[in-house]
């Protein structure tokens, strides 16, 4: 399905204005950035670039699209004929999926004629905001799990079928070990994981019979759901009976149990005791039931016994958002890049102008990330000594030496042609794991994390101040 019409209506009314002003060749630079980390956290994980690439590669208008736009009686025939032939011909620069990113950083820049760039806005933001939110949510839950594998169970809580498939993909990139979503598992070669539901137990004559029939059908994947009636009085004992009566005599392993309700800390500790006393010290305990990072950390603090977790609702993160925005930061006039700025009464919404790059400093000895600097494209970053300064609270400084520096952004499209090969989900997951190791534990804290340094070069900071001053003087 062609998705080019997946944009806001005002993008077309603005595009017609550009067209009527004979500005079809005017080049604009648009940045995607966000203003705060979701979950009150210390970091976000960039996601959605694969969807962005698919959208840009398919950017075109079908005859049906043109007919629909004509039916709105808002657009001239000349403008519609222009759209009929329109393709994306610009450049895209982006941070790779799986990279830790921070507020006010240009994670993606579109350089294209203003009509192309404007019409892409909505779809690019939708892809970035959803991909980044889910990847970040999954990563935070995996960090809280302390190394225990996390199974992603969020499909039925997602906002629609397509959203569920994408969420499963991004949860895997963020660190989940697999998904219950079979379509996502097939499409992206993600491990398909799952246990059983309460309905199978309720449908049977009794819990033992339910577990036994399940074991006979799935002898190599027996992880029993033990909380349908009573975890300790019936669930765990019946699971142990089935293991002794059928699994072990037939050469199969008692893989595990899952607890999906009640006091998970208490029940898991008592279940562990029962399993151990029965000789099943290697049988795993899985906990689920609307787990979020705070609950998982609390369970660990209480000494809960678990070997793996099932999480879904809070990976979909229905109550959070990234809030990425798409803002014009420069135009080209006679071959010269002219910076642009938005200034409002809300200082947090002031835009950082110009065509920029994003650099990260890594300590040579430890490999930890020391901070980032946003620079004008022509800025030169020193390789021996640099002073990081918060551009919001300028008294906060940190001088660093003995570092490696890396430009975090890669060129994805050049003159409308994709030049970057998107890694598969396994490569992105491995990359995310490696990048997370570069963040100090203080930045990873679930609550009250250390603020990560994001600086502007002096030239960019001075340009921003100068343009703000000019804008306020108008």
C-alpha positions as CSV (number, residue, x, y, z in Angstrom):
1,X,0.0,0.0,0.0
2,X,1.3,3.5,-0.9
3,X,1.6,5.5,2.3
4,X,2.5,8.9,0.9
5,X,-0.9,10.3,1.9
6,X,-0.1,9.5,5.6
7,X,0.5,13.1,6.4
8,X,-1.4,16.0,7.9
9,X,-3.7,17.9,5.6
10,X,-2.0,21.2,6.3
11,X,1.2,19.8,4.8
12,X,-0.6,19.9,1.4
13,X,-2.0,23.4,1.9
14,X,1.5,24.6,2.8
15,X,2.9,22.7,-0.1
16,X,0.5,24.5,-2.5
17,X,1.6,27.8,-1.1
18,X,5.3,26.9,-1.8
19,X,4.2,25.9,-5.3
20,X,2.3,29.1,-5.9
21,X,5.3,31.1,-4.8
22,X,7.4,29.2,-7.4
23,X,9.6,27.7,-4.7
24,X,9.6,24.1,-5.9
25,X,13.4,24.2,-6.1
26,X,13.9,25.9,-2.7
27,X,16.0,23.6,-0.4
28,X,15.2,23.4,3.3
29,X,16.8,21.6,6.2
30,X,14.4,20.0,8.8
31,X,15.6,18.4,12.0
32,X,13.9,15.7,14.1
33,X,14.7,16.1,17.8
34,X,12.9,15.6,21.2
35,X,12.8,17.8,24.3
36,X,12.8,15.3,27.2
37,X,13.5,11.6,27.8
38,X,10.4,9.4,28.2
39,X,9.8,7.8,31.6
40,X,11.7,10.6,33.3
41,X,14.8,8.6,32.4
42,X,18.4,9.5,31.6
43,X,18.4,8.2,28.0
44,X,16.3,7.2,25.0
45,X,17.1,4.6,22.3
46,X,16.7,5.8,18.7
47,X,14.3,3.7,16.7
48,X,12.1,3.8,13.6
49,X,14.7,4.3,10.9
50,X,13.7,1.2,9.0
51,X,10.1,2.5,8.7
52,X,11.4,5.9,7.6
53,X,13.5,4.3,4.9
54,X,10.6,2.3,3.6
55,X,8.4,5.4,3.5
56,X,10.9,7.6,1.7
57,X,11.6,4.8,-0.8
58,X,7.9,4.6,-1.6
59,X,7.3,8.4,-1.7
60,X,5.1,9.0,-4.7
61,X,1.4,9.8,-5.5
62,X,-0.8,7.3,-7.3
63,X,-3.6,8.3,-9.6
64,X,-6.1,7.5,-6.9
65,X,-4.2,9.8,-4.5
66,X,-4.4,12.7,-7.0
67,X,-8.1,12.0,-7.5
68,X,-8.7,12.1,-3.8
69,X,-6.9,15.3,-3.3
70,X,-8.8,16.8,-6.2
71,X,-12.1,15.8,-4.6
72,X,-11.2,18.1,-1.6
73,X,-11.6,21.1,-3.9
74,X,-8.7,22.8,-2.2
75,X,-5.9,22.4,-4.7
76,X,-5.2,23.8,-8.2
77,X,-4.9,21.4,-11.2
78,X,-1.3,22.7,-11.8
79,X,-0.3,21.8,-8.2
80,X,-1.9,18.3,-8.5
81,X,-0.1,17.6,-11.7
82,X,3.1,18.7,-10.0
83,X,2.4,16.2,-7.2
84,X,1.7,13.4,-9.8
85,X,5.3,13.5,-10.9
86,X,6.9,14.2,-7.5
87,X,9.5,11.8,-6.0
88,X,11.8,12.3,-3.1
89,X,15.1,13.7,-4.4
90,X,16.8,14.9,-1.2
91,X,19.3,13.8,1.5
92,X,18.6,12.2,4.9
93,X,21.1,12.1,7.7
94,X,20.2,10.0,10.8
95,X,21.4,8.3,14.0
96,X,21.3,4.5,13.6
97,X,18.6,2.6,15.4
98,X,19.7,1.3,18.8
99,X,21.8,4.3,19.6
100,X,21.3,6.0,23.0
101,X,20.2,9.6,22.3
102,X,19.3,12.6,24.4
103,X,17.1,15.7,24.4
104,X,17.8,18.5,21.9
105,X,20.0,16.3,19.6
106,X,19.3,16.3,15.8
107,X,18.7,12.6,15.5
108,X,17.6,13.0,11.9
109,X,17.9,15.8,9.3
110,X,16.1,16.0,5.9
111,X,17.6,18.2,3.3
112,X,15.3,18.4,0.3
113,X,13.1,20.8,-1.6
114,X,10.6,22.3,0.9
115,X,7.6,20.6,-0.6
116,X,9.1,17.1,-0.4
117,X,10.5,17.8,3.1
118,X,7.2,19.2,4.3
119,X,5.1,16.3,3.0
120,X,7.3,13.7,4.7
121,X,7.0,15.3,8.2
122,X,4.1,13.4,9.7
123,X,5.2,9.9,8.6
124,X,8.8,10.4,9.7
125,X,7.7,11.7,13.1
126,X,5.2,8.8,13.5
127,X,7.9,6.3,12.7
128,X,10.6,7.9,14.9
129,X,8.3,8.5,17.9
130,X,6.9,5.0,18.0
131,X,10.1,3.2,17.3
132,X,12.0,5.2,19.9
133,X,9.3,4.9,22.5
134,X,9.1,1.1,22.3
135,X,12.8,0.5,22.0
136,X,13.4,2.7,25.0
137,X,10.6,1.1,27.1
138,X,11.9,-2.4,26.3
139,X,15.5,-1.4,27.1
140,X,14.5,0.0,30.5
141,X,12.6,-3.1,31.4
142,X,15.5,-5.3,30.3
143,X,17.9,-3.2,32.4
144,X,15.6,-3.5,35.4
145,X,15.5,-7.3,34.9
146,X,19.2,-7.5,35.8
147,X,20.1,-10.0,33.1
148,X,17.0,-12.2,33.3
149,X,15.6,-12.8,29.9
150,X,12.5,-10.8,29.0
151,X,9.8,-12.2,26.8
152,X,7.7,-9.6,25.0
153,X,4.0,-10.3,25.4
154,X,2.6,-6.9,24.2
155,X,0.7,-7.6,21.0
156,X,-2.8,-7.7,22.4
157,X,-2.2,-4.3,24.2
158,X,-0.8,-2.5,21.2
159,X,-2.6,0.2,19.2
160,X,-3.7,-2.0,16.2
161,X,-2.2,-4.9,14.3
162,X,0.5,-3.0,12.4
163,X,1.6,-1.2,15.6
164,X,1.8,-4.6,17.4
165,X,4.1,-6.0,14.8
166,X,6.3,-3.0,14.9
167,X,6.4,-3.0,18.7
168,X,7.5,-6.6,18.8
169,X,10.3,-5.8,16.4
170,X,11.5,-2.7,18.4
171,X,11.2,-4.6,21.7
172,X,13.6,-7.2,20.3
173,X,16.1,-4.5,19.2
174,X,15.8,-3.0,22.7
175,X,16.9,-6.3,24.3
176,X,13.9,-8.6,24.7
177,X,14.8,-12.2,24.1
178,X,11.8,-13.0,21.9
179,X,8.1,-12.3,21.3
180,X,4.7,-14.0,21.6
181,X,3.7,-12.3,18.3
182,X,4.1,-15.0,15.7
183,X,3.8,-12.7,12.7
184,X,6.6,-10.5,14.0
185,X,8.6,-13.6,14.7
186,X,8.2,-14.8,11.2
187,X,8.8,-11.4,9.5
188,X,11.9,-10.5,11.4
189,X,13.4,-13.9,12.4
190,X,12.7,-13.2,16.1
191,X,12.4,-16.2,18.5
192,X,8.7,-17.0,19.0
193,X,8.1,-17.6,22.7
194,X,5.0,-18.4,24.8
195,X,3.5,-20.6,27.5
196,X,-0.2,-21.2,28.0
197,X,-3.3,-19.2,28.9
198,X,-5.8,-19.7,31.8
199,X,-8.5,-20.7,29.3
200,X,-6.9,-24.1,28.7
201,X,-6.9,-24.8,32.4
202,X,-10.5,-23.5,32.9
203,X,-11.7,-25.6,30.0
204,X,-10.4,-28.9,31.4
205,X,-12.0,-31.1,34.1
206,X,-9.3,-30.2,36.5
207,X,-5.9,-28.5,36.7
208,X,-3.9,-31.7,36.6
209,X,-5.7,-32.9,33.5
210,X,-5.1,-29.6,31.8
211,X,-1.4,-29.7,32.6
212,X,-1.1,-33.3,31.5
213,X,-2.8,-32.8,28.2
214,X,-0.6,-29.7,27.6
215,X,2.5,-31.7,28.4
216,X,1.6,-34.5,26.0
217,X,1.0,-32.0,23.2
218,X,4.1,-29.9,24.0
219,X,6.6,-32.1,25.8
220,X,9.6,-30.1,24.9
221,X,8.1,-26.8,25.9
222,X,6.3,-27.4,29.2
223,X,6.0,-24.1,31.1
224,X,2.8,-24.4,33.1
225,X,0.6,-21.4,34.1
226,X,0.1,-22.2,37.8
227,X,-2.1,-19.3,39.1
228,X,-5.5,-20.2,37.7
229,X,-6.8,-21.4,41.0
230,X,-4.2,-21.4,43.8
231,X,-0.5,-21.2,43.0
232,X,0.9,-23.0,46.1
233,X,-1.9,-25.4,47.0
234,X,-2.7,-26.7,43.5
235,X,-0.8,-25.0,40.7
236,X,2.8,-25.9,41.6
237,X,1.9,-29.3,43.1
238,X,0.0,-30.3,39.9
239,X,2.8,-29.2,37.7
240,X,5.2,-31.3,39.8
241,X,2.8,-34.3,39.5
242,X,2.7,-34.0,35.7
243,X,6.5,-33.7,35.6
244,X,6.9,-36.9,37.7
245,X,4.0,-38.8,36.0
246,X,4.7,-38.0,32.4
247,X,7.7,-35.7,31.6
248,X,10.5,-37.4,33.4
249,X,9.5,-41.1,32.6
250,X,9.4,-40.2,28.9
251,X,12.7,-38.4,28.9
252,X,11.5,-34.8,28.9
253,X,12.5,-31.9,31.0
254,X,10.2,-30.0,33.4
255,X,11.0,-26.6,31.8
256,X,9.2,-24.2,34.1
257,X,6.1,-22.5,35.6
258,X,4.6,-19.1,35.1
259,X,2.9,-17.0,37.8
260,X,0.6,-14.2,36.4
261,X,-1.2,-12.9,39.5
262,X,-1.0,-12.3,43.2
263,X,2.0,-11.3,45.3
264,X,4.7,-12.2,42.9
265,X,7.5,-11.8,45.3
266,X,6.0,-14.1,48.0
267,X,4.6,-16.6,45.6
268,X,7.8,-16.9,43.6
269,X,9.8,-17.6,46.7
270,X,7.4,-20.2,48.0
271,X,7.1,-21.8,44.6
272,X,10.9,-22.0,44.4
273,X,11.0,-23.8,47.7
274,X,8.4,-26.3,46.6
275,X,10.2,-27.0,43.3
276,X,13.6,-27.3,45.0
277,X,12.2,-29.7,47.7
278,X,10.7,-31.8,44.9
279,X,14.1,-32.1,43.2
280,X,13.5,-29.6,40.4
281,X,16.2,-27.1,41.2
282,X,16.7,-26.4,37.4
283,X,13.0,-25.7,36.7
284,X,12.6,-22.1,35.8
285,X,10.1,-19.6,37.2
286,X,8.6,-17.0,34.9
287,X,6.8,-13.9,36.3
288,X,4.3,-11.8,34.4
289,X,1.3,-9.5,35.0
290,X,1.7,-6.0,33.8
291,X,5.3,-5.7,34.8
292,X,7.1,-2.4,34.4
293,X,10.6,-1.4,35.4
294,X,9.6,-0.2,38.9
295,X,7.8,-3.4,39.7
296,X,10.7,-5.5,38.5
297,X,13.2,-3.5,40.5
298,X,10.9,-3.9,43.6
299,X,10.6,-7.7,43.0
300,X,14.4,-8.0,42.9
301,X,14.7,-5.9,46.0
302,X,12.3,-8.2,47.8
303,X,14.3,-11.3,46.8
304,X,11.7,-12.6,44.3
305,X,12.8,-15.9,42.6
306,X,12.5,-15.8,38.9
307,X,14.6,-16.9,35.9
308,X,12.7,-15.0,33.2
309,X,10.0,-12.4,32.8
310,X,7.0,-11.8,30.5
311,X,6.3,-8.1,29.8
312,X,3.9,-6.5,27.4
313,X,1.6,-3.7,28.6
314,X,4.4,-1.4,29.6
315,X,6.5,-2.1,26.5
316,X,3.7,-0.7,24.4
317,X,3.9,2.3,26.8
318,X,0.5,3.6,26.2
319,X,0.8,6.4,28.8
320,X,4.2,7.8,27.6
321,X,5.5,9.5,24.5
322,X,8.8,10.7,23.1
323,X,7.4,13.9,21.7
324,X,9.8,14.2,18.7
325,X,9.3,17.3,16.6
326,X,10.2,18.3,13.0
327,X,11.5,21.8,12.6
328,X,12.9,24.0,9.8
329,X,16.5,24.9,10.8
330,X,18.0,26.3,7.5
331,X,17.3,27.0,3.9
332,X,19.7,27.4,0.9
333,X,19.8,30.7,-0.9
334,X,22.2,31.0,-3.9
335,X,24.2,28.0,-2.7
336,X,24.6,29.4,0.8
337,X,23.0,27.7,3.8
338,X,21.1,30.3,5.8
339,X,20.2,29.2,9.4
340,X,16.6,29.7,10.6
341,X,15.2,29.7,14.2
342,X,11.9,29.4,15.9
343,X,11.5,31.5,19.1
344,X,8.4,31.4,21.3
345,X,7.4,32.5,24.7
346,X,8.3,28.9,25.9
347,X,12.1,28.9,25.9
348,X,12.1,25.1,25.9
349,X,10.7,25.2,22.4
350,X,13.4,27.4,20.9
351,X,15.0,25.6,18.0
352,X,18.8,25.2,17.5
353,X,19.5,26.6,14.0
354,X,21.6,25.5,11.1
355,X,22.7,22.3,9.4
356,X,24.4,20.3,12.1
357,X,26.2,17.2,13.0
358,X,26.2,15.2,16.3
359,X,29.5,14.0,17.9
360,X,30.0,11.7,20.9
361,X,33.1,11.6,23.0
362,X,34.3,8.2,24.4
363,X,36.9,7.8,27.1
364,X,39.9,5.9,25.6
365,X,40.6,3.9,28.8
366,X,37.1,2.8,29.8
367,X,35.1,3.2,26.6
368,X,32.4,5.2,28.5
369,X,30.6,8.0,26.7
370,X,31.7,11.3,28.2
371,X,29.2,13.6,26.5
372,X,27.9,14.8,23.1
373,X,28.3,18.0,21.2
374,X,26.0,19.4,18.5
375,X,28.1,21.2,15.9
376,X,27.6,23.2,12.7
377,X,28.4,21.1,9.7
378,X,31.6,23.1,9.1
379,X,32.8,23.0,12.7
380,X,36.0,21.1,13.4
381,X,36.0,19.0,16.6
382,X,39.4,18.9,18.4
383,X,40.9,15.5,19.1
384,X,43.0,16.4,22.1
385,X,41.0,18.5,24.6
386,X,37.4,19.7,24.7
387,X,35.3,21.5,27.4
388,X,31.7,20.3,27.5
389,X,29.3,23.0,28.6
390,X,25.6,22.7,29.2
391,X,24.0,25.2,26.8
392,X,21.1,25.6,29.2
393,X,23.1,25.9,32.4
394,X,26.3,27.3,31.2
395,X,28.1,27.1,34.6
396,X,28.0,23.3,34.2
397,X,31.3,22.4,32.4
398,X,33.5,19.4,32.1
399,X,36.9,19.4,30.3
400,X,37.9,16.1,28.8
401,X,41.1,14.7,27.3
402,X,42.2,11.3,26.1
403,X,39.1,10.6,24.2
404,X,37.9,9.2,20.9
405,X,35.2,11.1,19.0
406,X,32.6,9.8,16.6
407,X,30.0,11.4,14.4
408,X,26.8,9.6,15.3
409,X,24.9,10.4,12.2
410,X,25.2,8.6,8.9
411,X,23.9,9.6,5.5
412,X,20.9,7.4,4.6
413,X,19.7,9.0,1.3
414,X,21.7,11.0,-1.2
415,X,19.8,12.8,-4.0
416,X,16.8,10.6,-3.3
417,X,18.8,7.3,-3.5
418,X,19.2,5.1,-0.4
419,X,23.0,4.6,0.2
420,X,22.8,3.1,3.7
421,X,22.0,-0.6,4.1
422,X,19.7,-1.1,7.1
423,X,21.0,-3.8,9.5
424,X,18.6,-6.6,10.3
425,X,17.0,-6.8,13.8
426,X,19.7,-9.1,15.1
427,X,22.4,-6.7,14.1
428,X,20.5,-3.7,15.5
429,X,20.0,-5.6,18.8
430,X,23.7,-6.5,19.1
431,X,24.6,-2.8,18.3
432,X,22.2,-1.6,20.9
433,X,23.7,-3.9,23.5
434,X,27.2,-2.6,22.8
435,X,26.1,1.0,22.8
436,X,24.4,0.6,26.2
437,X,27.7,-0.6,27.7
438,X,29.1,2.9,26.9
439,X,26.7,4.6,29.3
440,X,27.7,5.2,32.9
441,X,25.5,3.4,35.5
442,X,24.5,6.8,36.9
443,X,22.9,7.7,33.5
444,X,21.1,4.3,33.5
445,X,19.5,4.7,36.9
446,X,15.7,4.1,36.9
447,X,15.0,7.2,39.0
448,X,16.9,10.5,39.4
449,X,19.5,9.6,36.7
450,X,22.6,11.7,36.2
451,X,22.1,14.2,33.4
452,X,24.1,13.4,30.3
453,X,26.1,16.2,28.9
454,X,24.8,17.6,25.6
455,X,26.8,20.6,24.4
456,X,26.7,23.1,21.5
457,X,30.0,24.2,19.9
458,X,30.8,27.8,20.7
459,X,30.1,28.8,17.1
460,X,26.7,27.2,17.2
461,X,25.9,28.5,20.7
462,X,26.8,32.0,19.6
463,X,24.8,31.7,16.4
464,X,21.8,30.6,18.3
465,X,22.0,33.6,20.7
466,X,22.5,36.0,17.8
467,X,19.4,34.7,16.0
468,X,17.3,34.8,19.1
469,X,18.4,38.4,19.7
470,X,17.5,39.3,16.1
471,X,14.1,37.5,16.3
472,X,13.2,39.3,19.5
473,X,14.1,42.7,18.0
474,X,11.6,42.4,15.2
